[in-house]
Amino acid sequence: MAATLDRAHPGALHPFHAAVLAGTIPLFLAALLSDIAYAQTYYVQWTNFASWLVSGGLLFGGIALVLALVGLRHPDRRRGRYFVYCALLLAMWILGFVNSLVHAKDAWASMP
């Protein structure tokens, strides 16, 4: 008998939601590593690369946030833990947006 995903469980995420949520982690982590590389080498292409990575992280994080907000319609998810999950996703997206505004500066303004 094959194992199946029990979607009746209120804490279970849809596989697409989980994949999109998991996609934000390597993008934001690679942006951090690119910022560290830029601080050590002052090579401008590192900040350009980090800017694109942050944009990708915002895209994936925005999709995950929309899916989480749509998931609030489920009657079992109207408890405190799911609201905390949505609030943390919103905070992650806002911090990523602020980071993208920092990366929007030109090359000389972004010198550490």
C-alpha positions, 0 to 999 in steps of 0.5 A, spaced: 500 500 500 502 506 498 503 512 502 499 518 501 499 525 503 493 526 508 490 533 506 485 533 512 490 534 517 490 542 518 497 542 518 499 539 512 501 543 506 500 542 499 506 539 495 506 546 491 506 550 497 511 546 500 516 546 494 515 554 493 516 555 500 523 551 500 525 555 494 526 561 498 531 558 503 537 557 497 535 564 494 536 568 500 542 564 503 545 565 496 544 572 496 547 573 503 553 569 501 554 574 494 553 580 499 559 577 503 563 575 497 562 583 495 564 585 501 570 582 501 572 583 494 568 589 492 567 586 485 560 589 483 557 583 479 556 580 486 551 585 488 548 585 481 547 577 482 545 578 489 540 583 487 537 577 482 537 572 487 533 577 492 528 578 486 527 570 486 526 570 493 521 575 493 517 572 487 517 565 491 516 568 498 510 572 495 507 566 492 508 562 498 504 568 502 499 568 497 498 560 498 498 561 506 493 567 506 488 562 501 489 557 506 486 561 512 479 559 508 480 552 511 476 552 518 481 548 522 487 553 520 484 559 523 488 557 530 494 561 532 499 557 529 497 558 522 496 566 523 503 566 526 506 562 520 502 567 515 505 573 520 512 570 519 512 569 511 509 576 511 515 579 515 520 575 511 517 578 505 517 585 508 525 584 510 526 581 503 523 587 500 527 592 504 533 588 502 531 589 494 531 596 496 538 596 499 540 593 492 537 598 488 542 603 489 548 604 484 555 601 484 558 606 488 552 607 493 553 600 495 560 600 497 561 597 504 
